[in-house]
């Protein structure tokens, strides 16, 4: 389902003339956590996305 939704979104953006897509992913959970994004990150990579940077947030 995720692959179909991402594909549809990218196809629509392409038809609109989009030349760049930036994907922000919250990926701060440890492996095995309910918020583990390993599968999602694999999907994004298979769609051609490449990690170029990481944002870190800090709190007291």
TORPALO-446095 format. One record per atom (N, C-alpha, C): residue number from 1; residue in one letter; chain; atom name; x, y negated, z. Coordinates in pm, 1 decimal, padded with zeros to 6 digits. Each point is the difference from the previous one (the first is absolute). Example, Ala and Ser with C-alpha at 12.3 -4.5 7.8 and 13.67 -1.06 7.14 Angstrom:
<batis>
BATI   n res chain atom       c1       c2       c3
BATI   1   A     A    N  01319.0  00569.0  00780.0
BATI   1   A     A   CA -00089.0 -00119.0  00000.0
BATI   1   A     A    C  00090.0 -00120.0  00000.0
BATI   2   S     A    N -00035.0 -00105.0 -00072.0
BATI   2   S     A   CA  00082.0 -00119.0  00006.0
BATI   2   S     A    C -00077.0 -00109.0  00073.0
</batis>
This chain:
<batis>
BATI   n res chain atom       c1       c2       c3
BATI   1   X     A    N  00082.9  00117.8  00000.0
BATI   1   X     A   CA -00082.9 -00117.8  00000.0
BATI   1   X     A    C  00088.7 -00126.1  00000.0
BATI   2   X     A    N  00105.3  00003.1  00079.9
BATI   2   X     A   CA  00089.4 -00114.8  00005.6
BATI   2   X     A    C  00065.8 -00028.4 -00133.2
BATI   3   X     A    N  00042.2  00106.5 -00068.2
BATI   3   X     A   CA  00064.7 -00016.1 -00130.9
BATI   3   X     A    C -00098.5 -00060.6 -00100.6
BATI   4   X     A    N -00125.0  00044.5  00004.0
BATI   4   X     A   CA -00101.0 -00052.7 -00092.3
BATI   4   X     A    C -00028.8 -00147.1  00029.1
BATI   5   X     A    N -00011.0 -00035.8  00127.3
BATI   5   X     A   CA -00028.1 -00139.3  00036.4
BATI   5   X     A    C  00116.4 -00091.4 -00037.3
BATI   6   X     A    N  00121.8  00042.9  00029.9
BATI   6   X     A   CA  00116.6 -00080.4 -00035.1
BATI   6   X     A    C  00010.8 -00014.4 -00151.3
BATI   7   X     A    N -00022.2  00110.1 -00072.0
BATI   7   X     A   CA  00005.1 -00004.0 -00145.9
BATI   7   X     A    C -00102.7 -00095.2 -00058.1
BATI   8   X     A    N -00120.4  00002.1  00053.8
BATI   8   X     A   CA -00105.5 -00090.4 -00048.1
BATI   8   X     A    C  00036.4 -00145.4  00026.1
BATI   9   X     A    N  00053.5 -00026.6  00118.2
BATI   9   X     A   CA  00038.8 -00137.0  00033.4
BATI   9   X     A    C  00111.6 -00049.5 -00091.8
BATI  10   X     A    N  00101.0  00084.2 -00021.4
BATI  10   X     A   CA  00111.1 -00039.8 -00086.8
BATI  10   X     A    C -00045.5 -00017.9 -00144.2
BATI  11   X     A    N -00091.3  00084.5 -00044.6
BATI  11   X     A   CA -00053.7 -00012.2 -00136.0
BATI  11   X     A    C -00075.9 -00130.7 -00016.2
BATI  12   X     A    N -00082.7 -00035.0  00098.7
BATI  12   X     A   CA -00076.5 -00123.9 -00005.7
BATI  12   X     A    C  00094.7 -00120.8 -00000.6
BATI  13   X     A    N  00101.9  00003.8  00085.2
BATI  13   X     A   CA  00096.7 -00110.0  00004.1
BATI  13   X     A    C  00073.3 -00013.8 -00133.4
BATI  14   X     A    N  00032.9  00112.4 -00061.9
BATI  14   X     A   CA  00065.9 -00002.5 -00130.4
BATI  14   X     A    C -00089.9 -00066.0 -00104.6
BATI  15   X     A    N -00127.6  00035.5  00000.4
BATI  15   X     A   CA -00094.7 -00059.0 -00095.4
BATI  15   X     A    C -00015.0 -00149.8  00020.9
BATI  16   X     A    N  00020.7 -00045.9  00123.7
BATI  16   X     A   CA -00009.3 -00142.1  00031.0
BATI  16   X     A    C  00129.7 -00074.4 -00033.0
BATI  17   X     A    N  00100.8  00074.5 -00045.4
BATI  17   X     A   CA  00125.4 -00062.7 -00039.7
BATI  17   X     A    C  00103.0 -00012.3  00111.4
BATI  18   X     A    N -00021.9  00068.9  00108.7
BATI  18   X     A   CA  00093.6 -00005.8  00111.5
BATI  18   X     A    C  00134.5  00057.8 -00041.5
BATI  19   X     A    N  00106.2 -00069.6  00034.0
BATI  19   X     A   CA  00133.6  00047.1 -00036.8
BATI  19   X     A    C  00079.9  00048.0  00120.8
BATI  20   X     A    N -00049.5 -00025.6  00120.2
BATI  20   X     A   CA  00070.4  00043.9  00120.5
BATI  20   X     A    C -00101.7  00032.4  00108.9
BATI  21   X     A    N  00022.5  00109.5  00068.2
BATI  21   X     A   CA -00085.7  00039.0  00112.0
BATI  21   X     A    C  00090.2  00021.6  00120.1
BATI  22   X     A    N -00035.3 -00063.4  00109.9
BATI  22   X     A   CA  00075.3  00015.1  00123.9
BATI  22   X     A    C -00087.7  00072.7  00100.2
BATI  23   X     A    N  00053.0  00104.1  00057.8
BATI  23   X     A   CA -00074.1  00082.9  00094.2
BATI  23   X     A    C  00064.8 -00013.4  00137.3
BATI  24   X     A    N -00078.4 -00043.1  00097.2
BATI  24   X     A   CA  00047.3 -00008.1  00138.4
BATI  24   X     A    C -00056.7  00118.3  00076.4
BATI  25   X     A    N  00085.6  00074.7  00066.9
BATI  25   X     A   CA -00042.2  00119.5  00072.6
BATI  25   X     A    C  00047.1 -00009.3  00144.2
BATI  26   X     A    N -00091.1  00016.4  00092.3
BATI  26   X     A   CA  00038.2  00006.3  00141.3
BATI  26   X     A    C  00049.3  00141.9  00026.0
BATI  27   X     A    N  00126.2  00012.9  00029.3
BATI  27   X     A   CA  00061.8  00132.7  00009.8
BATI  27   X     A    C  00089.0  00009.0  00123.5
BATI  28   X     A    N -00056.2 -00033.5  00114.6
BATI  28   X     A   CA  00080.8 -00002.7  00121.4
BATI  28   X     A    C -00026.2  00118.4  00092.3
BATI  29   X     A    N -00081.2  00093.9 -00043.0
BATI  29   X     A   CA -00034.0  00112.9  00085.9
BATI  29   X     A    C  00104.2  00111.5 -00013.0
BATI  30   X     A    N  00028.9  00068.0  00110.1
BATI  30   X     A   CA  00092.9  00113.2 -00007.6
BATI  30   X     A    C -00063.0  00117.6 -00075.8
BATI  31   X     A    N  00083.8  00087.3 -00056.0
BATI  31   X     A   CA -00050.7  00117.9 -00070.1
BATI  31   X     A    C -00091.3  00079.5  00092.2
BATI  32   X     A    N -00110.0  00048.5 -00053.4
BATI  32   X     A   CA -00093.7  00078.7  00078.0
BATI  32   X     A    C -00107.0 -00082.0  00069.4
BATI  33   X     A    N  00018.0 -00130.6  00008.0
BATI  33   X     A   CA -00098.2 -00088.7  00060.1
BATI  33   X     A    C -00123.3 -00006.3 -00090.1
BATI  34   X     A    N -00115.2 -00035.3  00055.7
BATI  34   X     A   CA -00122.2 -00013.4 -00080.0
BATI  34   X     A    C  00016.7 -00102.0 -00111.6
BATI  35   X     A    N  00092.4 -00094.2  00016.8
BATI  35   X     A   CA  00022.3 -00104.1 -00100.5
BATI  35   X     A    C  00117.9  00032.5 -00091.1
BATI  36   X     A    N  00045.9  00123.7 -00000.9
BATI  36   X     A   CA  00112.7  00042.1 -00085.1
BATI  36   X     A    C -00034.0 -00027.3 -00146.5
BATI  37   X     A    N  00085.5 -00073.5 -00070.3
BATI  37   X     A   CA -00025.4 -00040.8 -00138.3
BATI  37   X     A    C  00084.8  00076.0 -00102.2
BATI  38   X     A    N  00054.3  00114.6  00037.8
BATI  38   X     A   CA  00087.3  00074.9 -00089.9
BATI  38   X     A    C -00070.9  00034.6 -00131.1
BATI  39   X     A    N -00121.0  00053.6  00007.7
BATI  39   X     A   CA -00074.0  00037.7 -00121.4
BATI  39   X     A    C -00034.1 -00123.2 -00083.7
BATI  40   X     A    N -00042.1 -00107.0  00065.4
BATI  40   X     A   CA -00034.8 -00122.6 -00072.4
BATI  40   X     A    C  00123.0 -00056.7 -00070.0
BATI  41   X     A    N  00114.0 -00000.9  00068.3
BATI  41   X     A   CA  00121.9 -00052.1 -00060.9
BATI  41   X     A    C  00040.9  00083.5 -00121.3
BATI  42   X     A    N -00021.1  00130.7  00006.3
BATI  42   X     A   CA  00028.9  00086.4 -00115.3
BATI  42   X     A    C -00090.7 -00035.0 -00117.4
BATI  43   X     A    N -00125.8 -00029.1  00028.8
BATI  43   X     A   CA -00094.4 -00040.2 -00104.7
BATI  43   X     A    C  00047.2 -00128.9 -00066.5
BATI  44   X     A    N  00039.0 -00098.6  00079.7
BATI  44   X     A   CA  00044.4 -00127.5 -00056.3
BATI  44   X     A    C  00124.4  00018.6 -00085.4
BATI  45   X     A    N  00092.1  00081.4  00046.4
BATI  45   X     A   CA  00121.2  00026.6 -00078.5
BATI  45   X     A    C -00033.7  00069.1 -00131.7
BATI  46   X     A    N -00094.5  00095.0  00004.0
BATI  46   X     A   CA -00037.0  00071.3 -00123.0
BATI  46   X     A    C -00070.5 -00092.0 -00099.8
BATI  47   X     A    N -00057.5 -00110.4  00050.5
BATI  47   X     A   CA -00066.6 -00097.1 -00086.8
BATI  47   X     A    C  00098.2 -00103.9 -00053.8
BATI  48   X     A    N  00128.0  00011.5  00041.1
BATI  48   X     A   CA  00100.9 -00090.0 -00052.9
BATI  48   X     A    C  00044.1 -00110.7  00094.0
BATI  49   X     A    N -00057.9 -00006.6  00118.5
BATI  49   X     A   CA  00041.1 -00102.1  00095.4
BATI  49   X     A    C  00135.9  00035.8  00058.7
BATI  50   X     A    N  00080.8 -00101.0  00025.3
BATI  50   X     A   CA  00132.6  00016.8  00056.4
BATI  50   X     A    C  00013.3 -00090.3  00121.9
BATI  51   X     A    N  00050.6  00055.2  00109.5
BATI  51   X     A   CA  00021.4 -00082.7  00118.2
BATI  51   X     A    C  00116.9 -00094.4 -00027.3
BATI  52   X     A    N -00025.7 -00129.4  00020.0
BATI  52   X     A   CA  00105.3 -00098.1 -00023.5
BATI  52   X     A    C  00039.6 -00072.8  00127.7
BATI  53   X     A    N -00083.3  00008.0  00102.1
BATI  53   X     A   CA  00028.2 -00070.9  00123.4
BATI  53   X     A    C -00087.6  00054.7  00110.2
BATI  54   X     A    N  00034.8 -00031.9  00121.4
BATI  54   X     A   CA -00080.9  00036.1  00116.0
BATI  54   X     A    C -00020.2 -00123.9  00085.4
BATI  55   X     A    N -00119.8 -00013.7  00052.0
BATI  55   X     A   CA -00031.3 -00106.8  00094.2
BATI  55   X     A    C -00006.4  00061.5  00139.2
BATI  56   X     A    N  00060.2 -00065.2  00094.9
BATI  56   X     A   CA -00003.0  00048.1  00138.0
BATI  56   X     A    C -00070.3 -00101.9  00087.5
BATI  57   X     A    N -00080.8  00047.2  00090.9
BATI  57   X     A   CA -00063.9 -00090.4  00094.4
BATI  57   X     A    C  00042.6  00038.9  00141.3
BATI  58   X     A    N  00009.6 -00097.3  00081.3
BATI  58   X     A   CA  00045.2  00019.4  00138.0
BATI  58   X     A    C -00098.9 -00067.2  00093.9
BATI  59   X     A    N -00016.5  00057.8  00115.2
BATI  59   X     A   CA -00085.1 -00063.1  00101.2
BATI  59   X     A    C  00061.7  00024.6  00137.2
BATI  60   X     A    N -00034.7 -00085.8  00091.9
BATI  60   X     A   CA  00049.5  00014.0  00136.9
BATI  60   X     A    C -00096.5  00083.0  00081.7
</batis>
